[in-house]
């Protein structure tokens, strides 16, 4: 009889415990659903309010900002910045001869509104150095200091050509990795020697196909004088060198920057990985004012 009573009590306790566990599970699931809904609402609200342009404009509260455009290419980013801030002062840096015509034409179109300085030179961690630079017939926008990886597993073009026709692939490969030498310049030297005084830089944009760490290193102590950094970070194996966040943050963190936004994520439709991201870093002193 005693054993039966004990069993009954155990069942009641277990039943009660099971009920509590079940109720807790249901409550948690409902809470999770609500939170999921809130996250979706937050994202939808963000997309209604913000874009890369709006975020950068919010951070840079200046109608005549000083901008360093490193990797200005054919002037498309210059056009964009001048559309955002007509009276901005933009310092463009581009080593490719092929881009100079369009870049200078774009710069000339903004005479009388702010100022544009076109520098036909590469930016790096050393001044007055000759360094190998790789250009490609397919697109000047993918040229840089790193060779395209012919064995890339992430390149859509190289993989598609491998499947279709080996002869076409070889012809395509011939259009890549034409090497030349270009001169490099440290940006702290540029700032020190420029004919106009540059006390601060409101926006630093870097698009150098994997050479971003060297650009940041070349700022030296002047990097702390920058307000906002907009840069690309490539993870995939399209080039013989890929980067991680730590490669740029070892310079940015020392200069008092923190990650503010990942403004674009490029996904690979072939294997699902993230190929590259556009990131915005902000100097913490901006957030303290």
C-alpha positions as CSV (number, residue, x, y, z in Angstrom):
1,X,0.0,0.0,0.0
2,X,2.8,2.3,0.9
3,X,4.5,1.6,-2.5
4,X,1.3,2.3,-4.3
5,X,1.0,5.7,-2.6
6,X,4.6,6.5,-3.3
7,X,4.1,5.6,-7.0
8,X,0.9,7.8,-7.1
9,X,2.8,10.7,-5.7
10,X,5.7,10.2,-8.1
11,X,3.3,10.2,-11.1
12,X,1.6,13.3,-9.8
13,X,4.9,15.1,-9.4
14,X,6.1,13.9,-12.8
15,X,2.8,14.8,-14.4
16,X,3.0,18.2,-12.8
17,X,6.6,18.6,-13.9
18,X,5.8,17.5,-17.5
19,X,2.9,19.9,-17.6
20,X,5.2,22.8,-16.4
21,X,7.8,21.8,-19.0
22,X,5.2,21.6,-21.8
23,X,3.7,25.0,-20.8
24,X,7.2,26.6,-20.7
25,X,8.0,25.1,-24.1
26,X,4.8,26.6,-25.6
27,X,5.4,30.0,-24.0
28,X,9.0,30.0,-25.3
29,X,7.8,29.1,-28.8
30,X,5.3,31.9,-28.8
31,X,7.9,34.3,-27.5
32,X,10.3,33.2,-30.2
33,X,7.6,33.8,-32.8
34,X,7.0,37.2,-31.4
35,X,10.6,38.1,-31.4
36,X,11.0,36.8,-35.0
37,X,8.1,39.0,-36.0
38,X,9.8,42.0,-34.3
39,X,13.1,41.2,-36.1
40,X,11.2,41.2,-39.4
41,X,9.5,44.5,-38.5
42,X,12.9,46.0,-37.5
43,X,14.4,45.0,-40.9
44,X,11.4,46.3,-42.8
45,X,11.5,49.6,-40.9
46,X,15.2,49.9,-41.5
47,X,14.7,49.4,-45.3
48,X,12.1,52.1,-45.3
49,X,14.4,54.6,-43.6
50,X,18.0,53.8,-44.5
51,X,20.3,53.0,-47.4
52,X,24.1,53.2,-47.7
53,X,23.7,56.8,-48.9
54,X,21.4,57.8,-46.0
55,X,23.6,56.1,-43.4
56,X,26.8,57.8,-44.6
57,X,25.1,61.2,-44.9
58,X,23.7,60.8,-41.3
59,X,27.2,60.1,-40.0
60,X,28.8,62.9,-42.0
61,X,27.1,66.1,-40.9
62,X,28.9,68.4,-43.3
63,X,27.8,70.0,-46.6
64,X,31.4,70.4,-47.8
65,X,33.1,67.2,-46.7
66,X,36.7,66.3,-47.5
67,X,36.7,62.8,-49.2
68,X,39.6,60.5,-50.2
69,X,38.5,58.2,-53.0
70,X,41.1,55.5,-53.2
71,X,40.6,53.4,-56.2
72,X,38.6,56.0,-58.1
73,X,38.6,54.0,-61.3
74,X,36.6,55.8,-64.1
75,X,35.0,58.3,-61.8
76,X,31.7,56.6,-61.0
77,X,32.3,57.0,-57.2
78,X,33.3,60.6,-57.7
79,X,30.0,61.2,-59.6
80,X,28.2,59.6,-56.7
81,X,29.9,61.7,-54.0
82,X,29.3,64.9,-56.0
83,X,25.6,64.0,-56.3
84,X,25.4,63.6,-52.5
85,X,27.5,66.6,-51.7
86,X,27.9,69.1,-54.6
87,X,30.4,71.3,-52.7
88,X,32.5,68.4,-51.5
89,X,36.3,68.4,-51.9
90,X,37.3,65.0,-53.3
91,X,40.9,63.6,-53.6
92,X,40.9,60.8,-56.2
93,X,43.6,58.2,-56.4
94,X,43.9,55.9,-59.4
95,X,46.9,54.2,-61.0
96,X,45.4,52.9,-64.2
97,X,46.2,54.8,-67.4
98,X,43.0,53.4,-69.0
99,X,40.8,55.1,-66.4
100,X,42.3,58.6,-66.6
101,X,40.3,59.8,-69.6
102,X,36.9,59.3,-68.0
103,X,38.1,60.2,-64.5
104,X,39.5,63.5,-65.6
105,X,36.4,64.2,-67.7
106,X,34.3,63.6,-64.6
107,X,36.5,65.8,-62.5
108,X,36.3,68.6,-65.1
109,X,32.5,68.5,-65.0
110,X,32.6,69.6,-61.4
111,X,34.7,72.8,-61.8
112,X,33.2,75.5,-59.7
113,X,31.6,73.3,-57.2
114,X,34.0,72.3,-54.4
115,X,37.3,70.9,-55.7
116,X,38.5,67.7,-57.2
117,X,42.1,66.5,-57.1
118,X,43.0,63.7,-59.5
119,X,46.1,61.8,-58.5
120,X,47.4,59.3,-61.1
121,X,49.1,57.1,-58.6
122,X,48.5,54.0,-56.5
123,X,48.1,54.2,-52.7
124,X,50.0,51.8,-50.4
125,X,52.2,51.5,-47.3
126,X,55.3,52.9,-49.0
127,X,56.0,56.1,-51.0
128,X,58.1,56.2,-54.2
129,X,58.1,52.5,-54.7
130,X,57.4,50.6,-57.9
131,X,55.1,47.6,-57.4
132,X,53.5,45.1,-59.7
133,X,49.9,45.9,-60.7
134,X,47.7,43.4,-62.6
135,X,45.2,44.6,-65.2
136,X,42.5,42.6,-67.1
137,X,40.8,43.1,-70.4
138,X,37.4,42.1,-69.0
139,X,37.0,45.0,-66.6
140,X,39.2,47.8,-65.2
141,X,37.3,47.5,-61.9
142,X,38.8,44.2,-61.0
143,X,42.4,45.3,-61.6
144,X,44.8,45.6,-58.6
145,X,47.9,44.4,-56.8
146,X,46.6,40.8,-56.6
147,X,46.5,38.3,-59.4
148,X,43.3,36.6,-60.4
149,X,43.4,33.0,-59.2
150,X,43.1,30.8,-62.3
151,X,42.2,27.8,-60.0
152,X,39.4,29.7,-58.3
153,X,36.5,27.6,-57.0
154,X,34.4,30.7,-56.4
155,X,34.7,32.4,-59.8
156,X,31.5,31.9,-61.8
157,X,33.2,32.7,-65.2
158,X,36.1,30.4,-64.7
159,X,34.0,27.5,-63.5
160,X,31.4,27.9,-66.3
161,X,34.1,28.1,-68.9
162,X,35.8,24.9,-67.5
163,X,32.5,23.1,-68.0
164,X,31.8,24.4,-71.4
165,X,35.0,24.6,-73.4
166,X,38.6,24.3,-72.4
167,X,39.8,26.3,-75.4
168,X,37.4,29.2,-74.4
169,X,38.8,29.0,-70.9
170,X,42.4,29.3,-72.1
171,X,41.4,32.3,-74.3
172,X,39.7,33.9,-71.3
173,X,42.8,33.3,-69.1
174,X,44.9,35.2,-71.7
175,X,42.8,38.3,-71.1
176,X,43.8,38.3,-67.4
177,X,46.8,39.3,-65.2
178,X,48.6,41.6,-67.5
179,X,51.4,42.9,-65.3
180,X,52.9,46.4,-65.2
181,X,54.6,48.5,-62.6
182,X,53.0,51.5,-60.9
183,X,54.3,54.0,-58.3
184,X,52.8,54.0,-54.8
185,X,52.2,56.8,-52.3
186,X,51.5,56.7,-48.5
187,X,48.6,58.9,-47.7
188,X,50.2,60.4,-44.6
189,X,52.9,61.7,-47.0
190,X,50.2,63.0,-49.3
191,X,48.5,64.9,-46.5
192,X,51.8,66.3,-45.2
193,X,52.9,67.6,-48.7
194,X,49.6,68.8,-50.1
195,X,49.4,72.5,-50.9
196,X,46.1,72.9,-49.0
197,X,46.0,72.1,-45.3
198,X,44.1,68.8,-44.6
199,X,43.3,68.6,-40.9
200,X,40.6,66.0,-41.1
201,X,39.0,63.7,-43.7
202,X,35.3,63.2,-43.4
203,X,35.1,60.1,-45.6
204,X,37.7,57.6,-46.8
205,X,36.5,55.2,-49.5
206,X,38.8,52.3,-50.4
207,X,38.2,49.9,-53.3
208,X,41.5,48.3,-54.1
209,X,40.7,44.6,-54.7
210,X,42.4,43.2,-51.6
211,X,45.0,46.0,-51.0
212,X,43.0,47.7,-48.3
213,X,45.3,46.8,-45.4
214,X,48.3,48.5,-47.1
215,X,46.2,51.6,-47.8
216,X,45.2,51.8,-44.1
217,X,48.8,51.2,-43.0
218,X,50.0,54.0,-45.2
219,X,47.9,56.5,-43.2
220,X,50.0,56.1,-40.1
221,X,48.8,58.3,-37.2
222,X,46.7,60.3,-39.7
223,X,44.1,57.5,-39.8
224,X,42.7,58.8,-36.5
225,X,41.8,62.1,-38.4
226,X,39.3,60.2,-40.6
227,X,35.6,60.2,-39.6
228,X,34.1,57.4,-41.7
229,X,35.7,54.6,-43.7
230,X,33.8,52.9,-46.5
231,X,35.6,49.9,-47.8
232,X,35.2,46.6,-49.5
233,X,36.4,43.3,-47.9
234,X,36.8,40.2,-50.1
235,X,36.6,36.7,-48.7
236,X,36.4,34.5,-51.8
237,X,39.3,33.0,-53.8
238,X,38.8,35.0,-57.0
239,X,42.2,36.6,-56.3
240,X,45.3,34.9,-55.0
241,X,44.8,36.8,-51.8
242,X,41.7,37.0,-49.7
243,X,41.0,39.0,-46.5
244,X,39.2,38.7,-43.2
245,X,38.0,41.4,-40.9
246,X,41.1,41.2,-38.7
247,X,43.3,42.3,-41.7
248,X,41.8,45.8,-41.7
249,X,40.7,46.0,-38.0
250,X,44.2,45.7,-36.7
251,X,44.6,49.3,-38.2
252,X,41.1,50.6,-37.6
253,X,40.8,49.6,-34.0
254,X,44.1,51.3,-33.1
255,X,42.7,54.4,-34.7
256,X,39.6,54.4,-32.6
257,X,37.2,52.9,-35.3
258,X,34.4,50.5,-34.8
259,X,32.2,48.6,-37.3
260,X,29.0,50.5,-37.9
261,X,27.3,48.8,-40.8
262,X,27.7,46.0,-43.3
263,X,26.0,47.9,-46.1
264,X,26.2,45.2,-48.8
265,X,26.7,41.5,-48.9
266,X,27.6,39.8,-52.2
267,X,26.5,36.1,-52.1
268,X,27.8,33.4,-54.5
269,X,24.9,31.7,-56.4
270,X,27.1,28.8,-57.2
271,X,28.2,27.6,-53.7
272,X,26.3,29.8,-51.2
273,X,29.2,31.5,-49.7
274,X,29.7,35.2,-49.0
275,X,32.1,36.5,-51.6
276,X,32.6,40.1,-50.4
277,X,31.0,42.8,-48.2
278,X,30.9,46.6,-48.2
279,X,31.5,47.8,-44.7
280,X,31.2,51.2,-42.9
281,X,33.5,51.9,-40.0
282,X,33.1,55.1,-37.9
283,X,35.5,56.9,-35.6
284,X,34.1,56.6,-32.1
285,X,34.5,60.3,-31.4
286,X,31.7,60.9,-33.9
287,X,29.4,58.8,-31.7
288,X,30.4,60.6,-28.5
289,X,29.4,64.0,-29.8
